[in-house]
Amino acid sequence: MTRTPRGKWIEEGMRALASGGPEAVRIEPLAQALGVSKGGFYGYFRNRDALLGEMLDTWEHAVAEAVIEQVESAGGEPRAKLERLFAIASAAEGPTRGVEAELAVRDWARRDASVAQRLRRVDNRRMDYLRSLFSAFCPDEAEVEVRCMLVCSVRIGEYFIAADHGTRSRAEVMELVRDRLLS
């Protein structure tokens, strides 16, 4: 008999988190969504809290270290790396890297100090990486910080803004933002 892989439990947990918050991450509904019995869950995790911890570990690695590794693996100068980073971020989808997971973790962090601490670590890692790239061609430390903050704000805030952009599409405006940040 084939065992449901550990990663599938984590992915399904991330889907539940994205759709209903941490309260929605329950063993029995996850098993039903996976089409398996809940007994298989305990072969991987002690309890629900262990799953939640591994979900956060997976999310943290996927949205910080794995993205940075992906950007760095292709090499190039800092502007090219930033362009690659922006492309990766805008194409991010799936139960771990998608914006739904990002927003769900951020919402969870508002109510849980340990999740907030982890979110701070992820945001600091992202900001440190952005600083390293922007500072290579932007000598003004204040300007580097502004650009880093704008990148993070646009990444997260873009999904909350429902405004039209006149004759421009959202994609065109995002291209203008990217060009401005890289100038």
C-alpha positions as CSV (number, residue, x, y, z in Angstrom):
1,M,0.0,0.0,0.0
2,T,1.3,3.4,-1.0
3,R,1.7,5.9,1.8
4,T,0.7,9.5,1.3
5,P,3.9,11.5,1.3
6,R,4.6,13.9,4.2
7,G,4.8,16.8,1.7
8,K,1.2,16.2,0.6
9,W,0.0,16.6,4.2
10,I,1.9,19.9,4.4
11,E,0.6,21.1,1.1
12,E,-3.0,20.3,2.0
13,G,-2.4,22.0,5.4
14,M,-1.2,25.1,3.5
15,R,-4.3,25.1,1.3
16,A,-6.5,24.8,4.4
17,L,-4.5,27.7,6.1
18,A,-5.0,29.9,3.0
19,S,-8.7,29.2,2.8
20,G,-9.6,29.4,6.4
21,G,-6.7,30.3,8.7
22,P,-5.0,28.1,11.2
23,E,-8.3,27.0,12.7
24,A,-9.1,25.3,9.3
25,V,-6.0,23.1,9.6
26,R,-7.6,20.0,11.1
27,I,-6.4,16.4,10.6
28,E,-9.7,14.8,9.6
29,P,-10.6,17.3,6.9
30,L,-7.0,17.1,5.6
31,A,-7.3,13.3,5.3
32,Q,-10.6,13.6,3.5
33,A,-9.1,16.1,1.1
34,L,-6.2,13.8,0.4
35,G,-8.6,10.8,0.1
36,V,-6.8,8.8,2.9
37,S,-7.5,7.8,6.5
38,K,-6.2,10.1,9.2
39,G,-4.1,7.3,10.6
40,G,-1.4,8.0,8.1
41,F,-1.0,11.5,9.5
42,Y,0.4,10.1,12.8
43,G,3.1,8.3,10.9
44,Y,4.6,11.7,10.2
45,F,3.4,14.1,12.8
46,R,2.9,13.8,16.6
47,N,-0.1,16.1,16.5
48,R,-1.6,19.1,14.8
49,D,0.9,21.5,16.3
50,A,3.8,19.5,14.8
51,L,2.1,19.8,11.4
52,L,1.6,23.6,11.9
53,G,5.3,23.9,12.7
54,E,6.4,22.0,9.7
55,M,4.0,24.0,7.5
56,L,5.7,27.2,8.7
57,D,9.2,25.7,8.2
58,T,8.2,24.7,4.7
59,W,6.7,28.2,4.0
60,E,9.7,30.0,5.4
61,H,12.2,28.0,3.3
62,A,10.1,28.3,0.1
63,V,9.5,32.0,0.2
64,A,12.9,33.1,1.4
65,E,15.9,30.8,1.0
66,A,14.6,28.8,-2.0
67,V,13.7,32.0,-3.9
68,I,17.1,33.5,-3.1
69,E,18.8,30.3,-4.2
70,Q,16.8,30.3,-7.4
71,V,17.8,34.0,-8.2
72,E,21.4,33.4,-7.3
73,S,21.8,30.2,-9.3
74,A,21.5,32.0,-12.6
75,G,24.1,34.6,-11.6
76,G,24.4,38.0,-13.3
77,E,24.6,41.5,-12.1
78,P,22.3,42.9,-9.4
79,R,19.7,44.5,-11.7
80,A,19.4,41.2,-13.6
81,K,19.0,39.4,-10.3
82,L,16.3,41.9,-9.2
83,E,14.4,41.4,-12.5
84,R,14.6,37.6,-12.0
85,L,13.4,38.1,-8.4
86,F,10.4,40.2,-9.5
87,A,9.5,37.6,-12.1
88,I,9.7,34.8,-9.6
89,A,7.6,36.7,-7.1
90,S,4.9,37.7,-9.7
91,A,4.7,34.1,-10.9
92,A,4.6,32.5,-7.4
93,E,1.7,30.2,-7.0
94,G,0.8,27.0,-5.2
95,P,0.0,26.1,-1.7
96,T,3.3,27.3,-0.2
97,R,4.6,30.1,-2.5
98,G,1.3,31.6,-3.6
99,V,0.0,34.9,-2.4
100,E,-2.8,33.2,-0.6
101,A,-0.3,31.5,1.7
102,E,1.6,34.7,2.2
103,L,-1.5,36.6,3.3
104,A,-2.7,33.7,5.5
105,V,0.6,33.6,7.4
106,R,0.6,37.4,7.8
107,D,-3.0,37.2,9.1
108,W,-2.0,34.4,11.5
109,A,1.0,36.4,12.7
110,R,-1.4,39.1,13.9
111,R,-2.8,36.7,16.5
112,D,0.2,34.4,17.3
113,A,3.5,35.8,18.7
114,S,5.6,32.8,17.5
115,V,4.2,33.1,14.0
116,A,4.9,36.9,14.1
117,Q,8.5,36.2,15.1
118,R,8.9,33.8,12.2
119,L,7.3,36.3,9.8
120,R,9.7,39.0,11.0
121,R,12.6,36.6,10.3
122,V,11.3,36.0,6.8
123,D,10.8,39.7,6.1
124,N,14.2,40.6,7.5
125,R,15.8,37.9,5.3
126,R,14.0,39.3,2.2
127,M,14.9,42.9,3.1
128,D,18.6,42.0,3.7
129,Y,18.7,40.3,0.3
130,L,17.1,43.3,-1.4
131,R,19.5,45.6,0.3
132,S,22.4,43.6,-1.0
133,L,21.1,43.9,-4.6
134,F,20.0,47.6,-4.5
135,S,23.1,48.8,-2.8
136,A,25.3,47.5,-5.6
137,F,24.0,50.2,-7.9
138,C,22.4,52.7,-5.5
139,P,24.9,54.5,-3.3
140,D,22.4,56.3,-1.1
141,E,21.6,54.2,1.9
142,A,18.2,55.9,2.4
143,E,17.3,55.3,-1.2
144,V,18.2,51.6,-0.9
145,E,15.9,51.3,2.1
146,V,13.1,53.1,0.3
147,R,13.4,50.8,-2.7
148,C,13.4,47.7,-0.5
149,M,10.3,48.9,1.4
150,L,8.5,49.7,-1.9
151,V,9.3,46.2,-3.3
152,C,7.9,44.5,-0.2
153,S,4.9,46.8,0.0
154,V,4.0,46.3,-3.7
155,R,4.4,42.5,-3.4
156,I,2.0,42.3,-0.5
157,G,-0.3,45.3,-1.1
158,E,-0.9,44.7,-4.8
159,Y,-3.5,42.1,-4.0
160,F,-5.5,44.6,-1.8
161,I,-5.7,47.4,-4.4
162,A,-8.8,47.1,-6.6
163,A,-8.2,50.4,-8.4
164,D,-8.3,50.8,-12.2
165,H,-5.3,52.5,-13.9
166,G,-7.0,54.6,-16.5
167,T,-5.8,53.4,-20.0
168,R,-3.1,51.1,-18.5
169,S,-3.6,47.5,-17.4
170,R,-2.4,46.4,-14.0
171,A,0.5,44.5,-15.7
172,E,1.6,47.7,-17.4
173,V,1.6,49.6,-14.2
174,M,3.5,46.9,-12.5
175,E,6.1,47.1,-15.3
176,L,6.4,50.8,-14.7
177,V,6.9,50.2,-11.0
178,R,9.6,47.6,-11.8
179,D,11.4,50.0,-14.2
180,R,11.3,52.8,-11.6
181,L,12.8,50.6,-8.9
182,L,15.6,49.4,-11.2
183,S,16.5,52.9,-12.5
